[in-house]
């Protein structure tokens, strides 16, 4: 099963894809947002290239588990995305993934300018790896 994950923000969408066995996540792209028409055209091509069975979208939550202020925007995005694909869309808790992504890039000594463009892709990888670990534990 091929799975794509997305870290959806107002300025960028970070994306990652699973390996064919569903064990590991690899970053594939960061889309600079330029409006729905542009964004969904690019996403349609990406979905055509990777043909995912499932799309995991990071859902922003507060530390107490309640929906964060961006949650509704992300769900609205997911509803629009669903019109482009037959893939199942799953929302996954993304708490602290961006913080962890920043820390990983800083510890790897990535310059600030490059971090800005990679952090969303790394966050998508962390979201996807968390999801893959969960479903793989469930199957054992």
C-alpha positions in Angstrom: 0.0 0.0 0.0 1.4 3.4 -1.0 0.8 6.2 1.4 1.4 9.9 1.0 1.5 12.3 3.9 1.1 16.1 3.8 1.9 18.8 6.3 -0.4 21.6 5.2 0.4 25.2 6.0 -0.8 28.5 4.7 2.5 29.1 2.8 3.8 25.6 2.0 2.7 21.9 1.9 5.4 19.4 2.8 5.0 15.9 1.4 6.4 12.5 2.0 5.7 9.0 0.6 6.0 5.6 2.1 8.1 2.8 0.6 6.2 0.0 -1.2 6.1 -2.1 2.0 4.8 0.7 4.2 7.7 0.7 6.6 9.6 4.0 6.0 8.8 7.6 5.0 10.8 9.6 2.4 10.4 13.3 1.7 9.3 14.0 -1.9 8.5 17.7 -2.2 7.6 21.0 -0.7 4.9 22.9 -2.6 5.0 26.7 -2.3 1.3 27.6 -2.1 0.1 30.1 -4.8 -3.7 29.6 -4.6 -6.0 26.7 -4.8 -6.0 26.4 -8.6 -2.2 26.2 -8.8 -1.9 24.1 -5.7 -4.4 21.4 -6.7 -3.0 21.2 -10.2 0.4 20.4 -8.7 -1.1 18.0 -6.2 -3.1 16.2 -9.0 0.2 15.5 -10.9 1.8 14.3 -7.7 -1.1 12.0 -7.0 -0.9 10.7 -10.5 2.8 10.0 -10.2 2.6 8.2 -6.9 -0.9 6.7 -7.0 -1.4 6.5 -3.3 -4.0 4.2 -1.7 -4.2 6.5 1.3 -3.3 10.2 2.1 -2.4 11.1 5.7 -2.9 14.8 6.4 -1.4 16.3 9.6 -4.1 17.7 11.8 -3.0 20.6 14.0 -4.0 20.1 17.6 -3.4 21.9 20.8 -1.3 20.3 23.5 -4.4 19.2 25.3 -5.7 17.3 22.2 -8.4 19.7 21.2 -8.4 20.9 17.5 -6.0 23.8 16.9 -6.9 27.0 15.1 -5.6 25.7 11.8 -7.7 22.4 12.0 -10.6 23.7 10.1 -8.4 25.0 7.3 -6.7 21.6 7.1 -10.1 19.8 6.9 -11.3 22.2 4.2 -8.1 21.4 2.3 -8.7 17.7 2.8 -12.3 17.9 1.4 -11.0 19.7 -1.7 -8.2 17.1 -2.1 -10.7 14.3 -1.9 -12.3 15.5 -5.1 -9.0 14.7 -6.9 -8.6 11.2 -5.7 -10.1 7.9 -4.7 -7.5 7.5 -2.0 -8.7 7.3 1.5 -7.9 10.5 3.5 -6.8 10.1 7.1 -6.1 12.9 9.5 -3.2 12.3 11.9 -2.2 14.3 15.0 0.8 16.5 14.0 1.6 18.0 17.4 5.3 19.0 17.7 6.3 17.6 14.3 7.3 21.1 13.0 9.3 21.6 16.2 11.0 18.2 15.8 11.7 19.0 12.2 13.4 22.3 13.1 15.5 20.6 15.7 16.6 17.9 13.3 17.6 20.4 10.7 19.4 22.6 13.2 21.3 19.6 14.6 22.2 18.7 11.0 23.7 22.2 10.7 21.3 23.2 7.9 21.4 27.0 7.2 18.3 29.0 8.2 17.4 29.9 4.5 17.4 26.2 3.6 15.5 25.1 6.7 12.6 27.2 5.7 12.1 25.2 2.6 12.8 21.8 4.1 11.0 21.9 7.4 7.6 21.2 6.0 8.9 18.2 4.1 10.6 16.8 7.2 7.4 17.4 9.2 5.5 15.4 6.6 8.1 12.6 6.9 7.6 12.6 10.7 3.8 12.5 10.4 4.0 9.6 7.9 6.6 7.7 10.0 4.4 8.0 13.1 1.4 6.8 11.1 3.3 3.9 9.6 4.7 2.8 13.0 1.1 2.9 14.4 -0.4 0.8 11.6 2.5 -1.7 11.6 2.3 -2.2 15.4 -1.4 -2.8 15.0 -0.8 -5.6 12.4 1.8 -7.5 14.5 
